[in-house]
Amino acid sequence: MPSATVGAIIYPDQDHRDEILLTKRNIEPFKGKWCLPGGHIDQYENVR
């Protein structure tokens, strides 16, 4: 069964800069690499 995930792209429009929020992974796979914020959610978890 596929698992649900959620991700976000944070794009501030302050001073008209081209910036995107990234986080550094703490777990494998790709530990230490930059990625978009996100993760797995439980079946009945509210995403708000």
PEJOSUL-V661759 format. One record per residue. N is the residue number from 1. RES is the residue in one letter. PSI is psi in radians with two decimals (NA if undefined). OMEGA is omega in degrees with one decimal (* if undefined). D_FIRST is the distance of its C-alpha to the first C-alpha in Angstrom with 2 decimals. Layout:
n = (N,N)
res = (RES,RES)
psi = (PSI,PSI)
omega = (OMEGA,OMEGA)
d_first = (D_FIRST,D_FIRST)
//
This chain:
n = (1,2,3,4,5,6,7,8,9,10,11,12,13,14,15,16,17,18,19,20,21,22,23,24,25,26,27,28,29,30,31,32,33,34,35,36,37,38,39,40,41,42,43,44,45,46,47,48)
res = (M,P,S,A,T,V,G,A,I,I,Y,P,D,Q,D,H,R,D,E,I,L,L,T,K,R,N,I,E,P,F,K,G,K,W,C,L,P,G,G,H,I,D,Q,Y,E,N,V,R)
psi = (2.32,2.60,2.62,2.48,2.82,2.52,2.85,2.51,2.02,2.04,1.65,2.40,0.56,2.29,0.29,0.70,2.63,1.62,2.52,2.35,2.23,2.70,2.78,2.26,2.40,-0.19,2.80,2.67,2.82,0.57,2.35,-0.08,2.70,2.51,2.95,2.55,2.47,-3.05,-3.04,2.64,2.62,2.83,-0.74,0.29,2.41,2.30,0.04,NA)
omega = (178.8,177.7,179.6,176.1,176.4,178.2,-178.5,169.8,179.8,-175.2,-180.0,179.8,-178.3,179.5,176.7,176.7,175.2,-178.4,174.7,179.1,175.4,173.9,177.5,-177.0,177.2,-175.8,175.2,0.2,177.2,178.2,179.0,179.5,177.8,179.8,173.1,178.0,178.5,178.8,-179.7,174.2,177.7,-174.0,-176.9,-179.8,176.8,-176.6,177.7,*)
d_first = (0.00,3.83,6.50,9.70,12.88,16.48,19.46,23.12,26.15,29.32,32.31,35.62,38.34,41.14,44.10,42.29,40.73,37.76,35.54,31.80,30.49,28.68,27.58,27.76,24.73,25.40,22.59,21.44,20.42,23.37,25.17,28.34,27.32,27.59,24.61,23.95,23.26,19.71,16.78,13.56,13.77,12.78,11.25,14.89,16.71,19.34,19.55,23.34)
//
